Amino acid sequence: MPVEIALPPTVKTILLTGAGGFVGRELVQLLLAKFPDVSLIATDVGVPPDYGINDENRLKCVAANLCDKEEVKQLFSGKRVQAVFALHGIMSGQSEADFELGYNVNVFSHMNVLSALAKHAESREKGEPLPVHVNVSSLAVYGGPKATPNSRVIPEDTPLQPETSYGVCKSVIELVTYDYTRKGFIDGRTVRLPTVCIRTGAPSSAASSLISGLVREPLQGIKTVCPIADSINDEAIEGMPIYVTRVKTVVENIARAVNVNAQDIEQKVGKTRCINLPGIKITTRDILQAVEKAGGKKAIDLIEFKRDPKVVAICETWAGDYDSSGPMGLGFAVDDTQQGYAQAVADFQETLKA
Ligand SMILES: NC(=O)c1ccc[n+]([C@@H]2O[C@H](COP(=O)([O-])OP(=O)(O)OC[C@H]3O[C@@H](n4cnc5c(N)ncnc54)[C@H](O)[C@@H]3O)[C@@H](O)[C@H]2O)c1
């Protein structure tokens, strides 16, 4: 079923952070295509892509370091912003390697944005609704005994127990977003993303990067390493399921989150408004089969199986499956479970042709 995407009628200007990143670029393009009358302010540390648009009323691309409060304030000094998609961040591998950078970006810069948005909201016209803030988080907020590769997470029964710095920072900002909402400063909601694939461009610092790397590199004739197994017959190939989403599906789901009724969200997923976006459960075997189908045995031969205990330790903290009946009841979509990962691989092949 296609995802229904609309904006609250009062939304005329949207700020999008992390607009130069993998998901941010796709979201900017989707919003541009869907909402020709809306102004987008796209920001990232470097100036994000403008897709050939020269009209600042349509797309304004701004370089800003969001760890700097003054630079954040500047983003709200022009047009009145009625919605924010907060996507910027430092991914899991780098956050684990550089604790300070991880906290500066994944916690403090998000606090800067929330605080500036709340201030901005104070001067809105009488009767104008609160700005909607879509906080983009991750299923990495889960962990512990109820969120292992063989678990099916039932959100109501599973405490948040992040096992990485990245997951801790994400859960902190989910709660802060909720608190700003509870206080009536903004209309916040959080979407937690499954692993998004196939990630285009260079490998990222996310531990989950291996899931895309097994496809992206071999299908371009480049060698890659599978860090969770020592051979193609290792039991981890079947025994460590992962929960993933196609880029197209997740971007539509993120866009949808801005217009879902707040009361409905609270009713379906709870007061803190944290929505686990739906994904599909796959194994590394599914990935390898999809790669072989798309690129033949020569693609598989480019994969070196070399177990990296550090990567395995992170993978073991990921739940293999989630009950997403609450989010599905809010109109969020899931990938075609019949086609599974093959569809994500087909999408990637399209990007190679483009
Ligand atoms: N890609 C995934 O599989 C996945 C899974 C779960 C959650 N998420 C979340 O989705 C969001 C987008 O992920 P992505 O894959 O596009 O990540 P990405 O790394 O491609 O993009 C993140 C962007 O944030 C920007 N950024 C970093 N520090 C900044 C700063 N100080 N000021 C301004 N911008 C800064 C980076 O330059 C980068 O372009 C992130 O919040 C991420 O945690 C992604």
Ligand as a Chemical Component Dictionary entry (heavy atoms), coordinates in Angstrom:
data_LIG
# 
_chem_comp.id                   LIG 
_chem_comp.type                 NON-POLYMER 
_chem_comp.pdbx_formal_charge   0 
_chem_comp.three_letter_code    LIG 
# 
loop_
_chem_comp_atom.comp_id 
_chem_comp_atom.atom_id 
_chem_comp_atom.alt_atom_id 
_chem_comp_atom.type_symbol 
_chem_comp_atom.charge 
_chem_comp_atom.model_Cartn_x 
_chem_comp_atom.model_Cartn_y 
_chem_comp_atom.model_Cartn_z 
_chem_comp_atom.pdbx_ordinal 
LIG N1  N1  N 0  20.914 5.048  7.668  1  
LIG C1  C1  C 0  20.446 4.203  8.567  2  
LIG O1  O1  O 0  20.466 2.971  8.378  3  
LIG C2  C2  C 0  19.812 4.715  9.829  4  
LIG C3  C3  C 0  19.257 3.800  10.730 5  
LIG C4  C4  C 0  18.691 4.269  11.903 6  
LIG C5  C5  C 0  18.666 5.637  12.162 7  
LIG N2  N2  N 1  19.230 6.504  11.284 8  
LIG C6  C6  C 0  19.197 7.932  11.594 9  
LIG O2  O2  O 0  18.737 8.646  10.466 10 
LIG C7  C7  C 0  19.377 9.911  10.381 11 
LIG C8  C8  C 0  19.986 10.074 9.000  12 
LIG O3  O3  O 0  20.916 9.017  8.802  13 
LIG P1  P1  P 0  21.864 8.955  7.532  14 
LIG O4  O4  O 0  22.089 7.530  7.232  15 
LIG O5  O5  O -1 21.370 9.880  6.484  16 
LIG O6  O6  O 0  23.216 9.541  8.153  17 
LIG P2  P2  P 0  24.400 10.340 7.401  18 
LIG O7  O7  O 0  25.627 10.119 8.217  19 
LIG O8  O8  O 0  24.445 9.978  5.963  20 
LIG O9  O9  O 0  23.915 11.838 7.524  21 
LIG C9  C9  C 0  24.018 12.548 8.713  22 
LIG C10 C10 C 0  24.366 13.973 8.361  23 
LIG O10 O10 O 0  24.492 14.707 9.591  24 
LIG C11 C11 C 0  25.456 15.705 9.348  25 
LIG N3  N3  N 0  26.043 16.235 10.580 26 
LIG C12 C12 C 0  26.902 15.612 11.418 27 
LIG N4  N4  N 0  27.312 16.460 12.373 28 
LIG C13 C13 C 0  26.707 17.656 12.134 29 
LIG C14 C14 C 0  26.756 18.930 12.754 30 
LIG N5  N5  N 0  27.539 19.157 13.831 31 
LIG N6  N6  N 0  26.012 19.927 12.234 32 
LIG C15 C15 C 0  25.244 19.709 11.141 33 
LIG N7  N7  N 0  25.153 18.533 10.508 34 
LIG C16 C16 C 0  25.883 17.516 10.997 35 
LIG C17 C17 C 0  26.532 14.996 8.506  36 
LIG O11 O11 O 0  27.337 15.923 7.810  37 
LIG C18 C18 C 0  25.701 14.103 7.616  38 
LIG O12 O12 O 0  25.493 14.652 6.332  39 
LIG C19 C19 C 0  20.395 9.951  11.506 40 
LIG O13 O13 O 0  19.869 10.656 12.590 41 
LIG C20 C20 C 0  20.578 8.498  11.865 42 
LIG O14 O14 O 0  20.971 8.344  13.202 43 
LIG C21 C21 C 0  19.798 6.079  10.112 44 
# 
loop_
_chem_comp_bond.comp_id 
_chem_comp_bond.atom_id_1 
_chem_comp_bond.atom_id_2 
_chem_comp_bond.value_order 
_chem_comp_bond.pdbx_ordinal 
LIG N1  C1  SING 1  
LIG C1  O1  DOUB 2  
LIG C1  C2  SING 3  
LIG C2  C3  SING 4  
LIG C2  C21 DOUB 5  
LIG C3  C4  DOUB 6  
LIG C4  C5  SING 7  
LIG C5  N2  DOUB 8  
LIG N2  C6  SING 9  
LIG N2  C21 SING 10 
LIG C6  O2  SING 11 
LIG C6  C20 SING 12 
LIG O2  C7  SING 13 
LIG C7  C8  SING 14 
LIG C7  C19 SING 15 
LIG C8  O3  SING 16 
LIG O3  P1  SING 17 
LIG P1  O4  DOUB 18 
LIG P1  O5  SING 19 
LIG P1  O6  SING 20 
LIG O6  P2  SING 21 
LIG P2  O7  DOUB 22 
LIG P2  O8  SING 23 
LIG P2  O9  SING 24 
LIG O9  C9  SING 25 
LIG C9  C10 SING 26 
LIG C10 O10 SING 27 
LIG C10 C18 SING 28 
LIG O10 C11 SING 29 
LIG C11 N3  SING 30 
LIG C11 C17 SING 31 
LIG N3  C12 SING 32 
LIG N3  C16 SING 33 
LIG C12 N4  DOUB 34 
LIG N4  C13 SING 35 
LIG C13 C14 SING 36 
LIG C13 C16 DOUB 37 
LIG C14 N5  SING 38 
LIG C14 N6  DOUB 39 
LIG N6  C15 SING 40 
LIG C15 N7  DOUB 41 
LIG N7  C16 SING 42 
LIG C17 O11 SING 43 
LIG C17 C18 SING 44 
LIG C18 O12 SING 45 
LIG C19 O13 SING 46 
LIG C19 C20 SING 47 
LIG C20 O14 SING 48 
# 
